[in-house]
Amino acid sequence: MERLIQIDPKILLKLAEFVQEGNITERQKKILFNQISEVLQENNMRKESIYIKDLLGHIAYAKVLKEADEIDTTKFQFLKSELLSEELPKQRLGRLVEIINNDHVVYKFNGLKIFIYGKPGTGKTSLVQTLAAATKKHLYSVSASNIISSRLGETQKNIDKLFEEIKEAHYGSIILVDEFDSLLGSRDREINDEYYRMIGTFNKNLDKLPKGSIVIAISNKPSFIDDSTLRRFNLKIEMNEISLDDLVKTFVCRAKDFNFEVDENLINKIAQLKYDDLNYSLVENVISIALLEEKSIEGAFAKFLNLSLDDLKNKKFTLREIEKVSGISRSTLQRKRKDGE
């Protein structure tokens, strides 16, 4: 068969979504299936190629789902990570919302296990909170430090209890495990049989979660996490810088909860004036200012960043923008400009 296009594994997820929407003919689908199979089998991923075909909707391979546990998870894990993370650097929040809301994708990947890491203050927890709000899913938060016990075997029992509770009472929720390194860190601690049993207990429970589960773990110290656990996360996100796009989306999402409207372009413009002072946690502070002082979100944001009227004028904000930020009418602003104030 003539190869019409070269299939890159990184675009398989997009192809899957495209096929599921019905925007492809049966002939095109067959060509894609054959080419995808060739690419994966060339990399010794025969079972994975069958699994991908099933993901793309090939009805003849539906029975393969029963054999999914036999797939080489180490090899397939990398492929899944590539599929999911292709667009995250530019539009992390929007892409994650799309993935989480796609039940078919979540189920076929045997659940999403997301590891978010980076230095403090870069909005890891805020990102998860915004994801929960944007996807309208309940957020069940667990602090890993509360699971640890000094009593022999007690930590493993706590881990078992946690996962039982997740399966019984919180299925369909986003499960957030904060301070993850305090539970499964492998550095600066005595490595002994008890420690390995604890890791084994966590990994076993993570593997046995229902296929539609969504688990997000957060850590400031990714190098402390045991490799056997990290391999089980099919998406890893590094957050060491502030994304203006994510910050604006966080503003929009949280502001809706309080019936505030947000001018996304204006928020972005204000944020650029003091990029070095930004962090995702400031969104809650800005909303508090807006509520207490009856300001617009844009005005509260400018106040939080200590931006004056002159700062806005010097950066060539329009009269409409300055009016929205300051609460001063355009006619008054124009009069002050004429008077040289």
C-alpha positions as CSV (number, residue, x, y, z in Angstrom):
1,M,0.0,0.0,0.0
2,E,1.3,3.5,-0.9
3,R,2.1,5.6,2.2
4,L,0.1,8.8,1.8
5,I,1.3,10.4,5.0
6,Q,3.8,9.6,7.7
7,I,2.1,9.1,11.1
8,D,3.8,10.6,14.1
9,P,2.8,9.0,17.4
10,K,2.5,12.5,19.0
11,I,-0.6,13.2,16.9
12,L,-2.4,9.9,17.6
13,L,-4.6,11.5,20.3
14,K,-5.8,14.2,17.9
15,L,-6.5,11.5,15.3
16,A,-8.5,9.6,17.9
17,E,-10.7,12.6,18.6
18,F,-11.0,13.3,14.9
19,V,-12.2,9.7,14.2
20,Q,-14.6,9.7,17.1
21,E,-16.3,12.8,15.8
22,G,-17.0,11.0,12.6
23,N,-15.1,13.4,10.3
24,I,-13.2,10.7,8.4
25,T,-14.2,8.1,5.8
26,E,-13.9,4.4,6.3
27,R,-11.2,4.3,3.6
28,Q,-9.2,7.0,5.3
29,K,-9.6,5.2,8.6
30,K,-8.3,2.0,7.2
31,I,-5.2,3.7,5.8
32,L,-4.5,5.4,9.1
33,F,-4.9,2.1,11.0
34,N,-2.4,0.4,8.8
35,Q,0.1,3.2,9.0
36,I,-0.3,3.5,12.8
37,S,0.2,-0.2,13.1
38,E,3.4,-0.1,11.1
39,V,4.9,2.7,13.2
40,L,4.2,1.0,16.5
41,Q,5.2,-2.5,15.4
42,E,8.5,-1.1,14.0
43,N,9.2,-0.1,17.6
44,N,8.3,-3.5,19.0
45,M,4.9,-2.3,20.3
46,R,2.6,-4.9,18.7
47,K,0.1,-5.0,21.6
48,E,0.2,-1.2,21.9
49,S,-0.6,-0.9,18.2
50,I,-3.7,-3.0,18.7
51,Y,-4.7,-1.0,21.7
52,I,-4.3,2.3,19.7
53,K,-6.4,0.8,16.9
54,D,-9.1,0.2,19.5
55,L,-8.7,3.7,20.8
56,L,-9.3,5.0,17.3
57,G,-12.6,3.1,17.1
58,H,-11.8,0.0,15.1
59,I,-14.7,-2.2,16.3
60,A,-12.9,-5.4,15.5
61,Y,-10.4,-4.8,18.2
62,A,-12.9,-4.1,21.0
63,K,-12.0,-7.4,22.7
64,V,-8.5,-6.2,23.2
65,L,-9.6,-4.1,26.1
66,K,-9.9,-7.2,28.2
67,E,-6.2,-7.8,27.6
68,A,-5.0,-4.3,28.3
69,D,-3.3,-5.3,31.5
70,E,-0.9,-7.4,29.5
71,I,0.5,-4.4,27.6
72,D,4.1,-3.4,28.4
73,T,3.2,-0.3,30.5
74,T,6.8,1.0,30.5
75,K,6.8,1.4,26.7
76,F,3.2,2.5,26.4
77,Q,3.6,5.0,29.3
78,F,6.0,7.2,27.2
79,L,3.6,7.1,24.3
80,K,0.7,8.1,26.4
81,S,2.7,11.0,27.9
82,E,3.7,12.2,24.4
83,L,0.0,12.0,23.3
84,L,-1.3,14.0,26.2
85,S,1.4,16.6,26.6
86,E,1.8,17.8,23.0
87,E,0.1,21.2,23.5
88,L,0.5,21.7,27.2
89,P,3.4,24.1,27.2
90,K,1.3,26.7,25.3
91,Q,-2.2,26.0,26.5
92,R,-1.9,23.8,29.5
93,L,-5.2,24.6,31.2
94,G,-7.4,24.5,28.2
95,R,-5.8,21.2,26.9
96,L,-6.2,19.6,30.3
97,V,-9.9,20.6,30.5
98,E,-10.5,19.0,27.1
99,I,-8.7,15.8,28.1
100,I,-10.5,15.4,31.5
101,N,-13.9,16.1,29.9
102,N,-13.3,13.4,27.3
103,D,-14.6,10.4,29.2
104,H,-13.7,8.1,26.3
105,V,-10.0,9.1,26.4
106,V,-9.8,9.0,30.2
107,Y,-11.3,5.5,30.2
108,K,-9.2,4.2,27.4
109,F,-6.0,5.4,29.1
110,N,-7.1,3.4,32.3
111,G,-7.6,6.7,34.1
112,L,-5.5,9.9,34.2
113,K,-2.6,10.0,36.6
114,I,-1.0,13.5,36.5
115,F,2.1,14.5,38.3
116,I,2.6,18.3,38.7
117,Y,5.9,19.5,40.0
118,G,7.9,22.7,40.3
119,K,9.1,25.4,42.7
120,P,6.7,26.9,45.3
121,G,4.4,29.7,44.2
122,T,4.0,28.7,40.6
123,G,0.3,27.7,41.0
124,K,0.3,24.0,41.1
125,T,-2.6,23.8,43.6
126,S,-4.4,26.7,41.9
127,L,-4.2,24.9,38.6
128,V,-5.9,21.8,40.0
129,Q,-8.6,23.9,41.7
130,T,-9.2,25.7,38.5
131,L,-9.4,22.4,36.6
132,A,-12.0,21.1,39.0
133,A,-14.1,24.2,38.6
134,A,-13.7,24.3,34.8
135,T,-14.7,20.6,34.5
136,K,-17.4,20.8,37.1
137,K,-15.9,17.9,39.0
138,H,-15.7,17.6,42.8
139,L,-12.1,18.1,44.2
140,Y,-11.1,15.6,46.9
141,S,-7.9,16.8,48.4
142,V,-5.5,14.7,50.5
143,S,-2.3,15.9,52.3
144,A,0.2,13.1,52.0
145,S,1.8,14.2,55.3
146,N,-1.4,13.2,57.1
147,I,-1.1,9.6,55.8
148,I,2.4,9.0,57.3
149,S,2.6,7.3,60.6
150,S,5.6,6.5,62.8
151,R,4.0,3.2,63.8
152,L,5.2,0.1,61.9
153,G,2.8,-0.8,59.1
154,E,0.4,2.0,59.9
155,T,1.2,4.1,56.9
156,Q,0.4,1.1,54.6
157,K,-3.0,0.7,56.3
158,N,-3.7,4.4,55.9
159,I,-2.9,4.2,52.2
160,D,-5.2,1.2,51.8
161,K,-8.0,3.1,53.7
162,L,-7.5,6.2,51.5
163,F,-7.9,4.3,48.2
164,E,-10.9,2.4,49.5
165,E,-12.5,5.7,50.4
166,I,-11.6,7.1,46.9
167,K,-13.2,4.1,45.2
168,E,-16.3,4.0,47.4
169,A,-17.1,7.7,48.0
170,H,-15.1,9.8,45.5
171,Y,-15.2,8.0,42.1
172,G,-15.7,10.7,39.4
173,S,-13.9,13.3,41.5
174,I,-10.5,14.7,40.9
175,I,-8.2,13.3,43.6
176,L,-5.5,15.7,44.6
177,V,-2.5,14.3,46.6
178,D,-0.6,17.3,47.9
179,E,2.9,17.2,49.4
180,F,3.5,14.0,47.5
181,D,7.2,13.9,48.2
182,S,6.6,13.7,51.9
183,L,4.9,10.3,51.4
184,L,7.0,8.6,48.7
185,G,10.3,10.5,48.7
186,S,13.3,8.3,48.2
187,R,16.1,10.8,49.2
188,D,17.4,11.8,52.6
189,R,15.7,9.0,54.4
190,E,16.7,5.5,55.5
191,I,15.8,3.0,52.8
192,N,14.5,-0.1,54.4
193,D,12.0,-2.9,54.0
194,E,9.2,-0.9,55.5
195,Y,9.8,1.9,53.0
196,Y,9.7,-0.4,50.1
197,R,6.5,-2.0,51.4
198,M,4.9,1.4,51.6
199,I,5.8,2.2,48.0
200,G,4.5,-1.2,46.9
201,T,1.2,-0.6,48.7
202,F,0.8,2.8,47.1
203,N,1.7,1.6,43.6
204,K,-0.6,-1.5,43.8
205,N,-3.6,0.7,44.9
206,L,-2.9,3.2,42.2
207,D,-2.9,0.5,39.6
208,K,-6.2,-0.9,40.9
209,L,-8.2,2.3,40.6
210,P,-11.2,2.2,38.3
211,K,-10.4,3.1,34.7
212,G,-12.2,6.5,34.8
213,S,-10.2,7.8,37.8
214,I,-8.4,11.1,37.8
215,V,-5.5,11.4,40.3
216,I,-3.2,14.4,40.5
217,A,-0.1,14.5,42.7
218,I,1.8,17.7,43.5
219,S,5.4,18.0,44.6
220,N,8.1,20.7,45.0
221,K,10.8,18.0,45.0
222,P,10.3,15.6,42.1
223,S,13.7,14.1,42.5
224,F,12.6,12.8,45.9
225,I,9.9,10.6,44.4
226,D,10.6,6.9,43.8
227,D,11.0,6.1,40.1
228,S,8.7,3.1,40.3
229,T,5.9,5.5,41.3
230,L,6.7,8.2,38.8
231,R,6.5,5.7,36.0
232,R,2.8,5.1,36.8
233,F,1.9,8.7,36.0
234,N,1.0,9.1,32.3
235,L,1.3,12.9,32.3
236,K,4.0,15.0,34.0
237,I,3.8,18.8,34.1
238,E,6.6,21.1,35.1
239,M,5.5,24.4,36.5
240,N,8.5,26.7,37.2
241,E,7.2,29.7,35.3
242,I,3.9,31.6,35.2
243,S,1.9,31.2,32.1
244,L,-0.1,34.4,31.3
245,D,-2.6,32.3,29.4
246,D,-3.2,30.1,32.4
247,L,-3.4,33.0,34.8
248,V,-6.1,34.7,32.7
249,K,-8.1,31.5,32.4
250,T,-7.8,31.1,36.2
251,F,-9.2,34.6,36.6
252,V,-12.1,33.9,34.3
253,C,-12.9,30.6,35.9
254,R,-12.8,31.8,39.5
255,A,-14.5,35.2,38.7
256,K,-17.6,33.3,37.4
257,D,-18.1,31.8,40.8
258,F,-18.7,35.4,42.1
259,N,-20.6,36.7,39.1
260,F,-17.8,38.9,37.9
261,E,-17.1,39.6,34.3
262,V,-13.5,39.6,33.2
263,D,-11.8,41.5,30.3
264,E,-9.2,38.8,29.3
265,N,-7.2,41.1,27.1
266,L,-7.0,43.8,29.8
267,I,-6.1,41.3,32.5
268,N,-3.3,40.1,30.3
269,K,-2.1,43.6,29.6
270,I,-2.0,44.5,33.3
271,A,-0.2,41.3,34.2
272,Q,2.6,42.0,31.7
273,L,3.4,45.2,33.6
274,K,4.6,43.2,36.6
275,Y,5.3,39.7,35.4
276,D,8.0,39.1,38.0
277,D,5.5,39.7,40.8
278,L,2.9,37.2,39.5
279,N,1.8,33.9,41.0
280,Y,-1.4,32.0,40.6
281,S,-2.5,32.3,44.3
282,L,-3.0,36.1,43.8
283,V,-6.3,35.4,42.0
284,E,-8.0,34.7,45.3
285,N,-6.6,37.9,46.8
286,V,-7.7,40.0,43.8
287,I,-11.2,38.6,44.0
288,S,-11.3,39.4,47.7
289,I,-10.3,43.0,47.0
290,A,-13.0,43.2,44.3
291,L,-15.7,42.0,46.7
292,L,-14.7,44.1,49.7
293,E,-14.1,47.3,47.8
294,E,-16.7,46.8,45.1
295,K,-14.1,47.1,42.3
296,S,-13.9,45.4,38.9
297,I,-11.6,42.5,38.7
298,E,-9.3,44.6,36.6
299,G,-9.3,47.4,39.1
300,A,-8.7,45.0,42.0
301,F,-5.8,43.4,40.0
302,A,-4.2,46.8,39.4
303,K,-4.5,47.7,43.1
304,F,-3.0,44.4,44.2
305,L,0.0,45.1,41.9
306,N,0.2,48.7,43.2
307,L,-0.3,50.2,39.8
308,S,-1.1,53.9,39.7
309,L,-3.1,55.9,37.2
310,D,0.2,57.3,35.9
311,D,1.6,53.7,35.4
312,L,-1.4,53.0,33.1
313,K,-1.1,56.2,31.2
314,N,2.7,55.8,30.7
315,K,2.1,52.3,29.2
316,K,-0.4,53.7,26.7
317,F,-3.6,52.1,28.1
318,T,-6.6,53.4,26.3
319,L,-9.1,55.7,28.0
320,R,-11.6,52.8,28.0
321,E,-9.1,50.5,29.7
322,I,-8.2,53.1,32.3
323,E,-11.8,53.8,33.0
324,K,-12.4,50.1,33.6
325,V,-9.4,49.8,35.9
326,S,-9.8,53.1,37.8
327,G,-13.6,53.5,37.9
328,I,-13.1,57.1,36.7
329,S,-15.3,58.0,33.8
330,R,-13.8,58.7,30.4
331,S,-15.1,62.3,30.4
332,T,-13.3,63.0,33.7
333,L,-10.2,61.4,32.4
334,Q,-10.3,63.5,29.2
335,R,-10.8,66.6,31.2
336,K,-7.9,65.8,33.4
337,R,-5.8,65.2,30.4
338,K,-6.7,68.6,28.9
339,D,-5.9,70.2,32.3
340,G,-2.5,68.5,32.3
341,E,-3.2,66.5,35.4
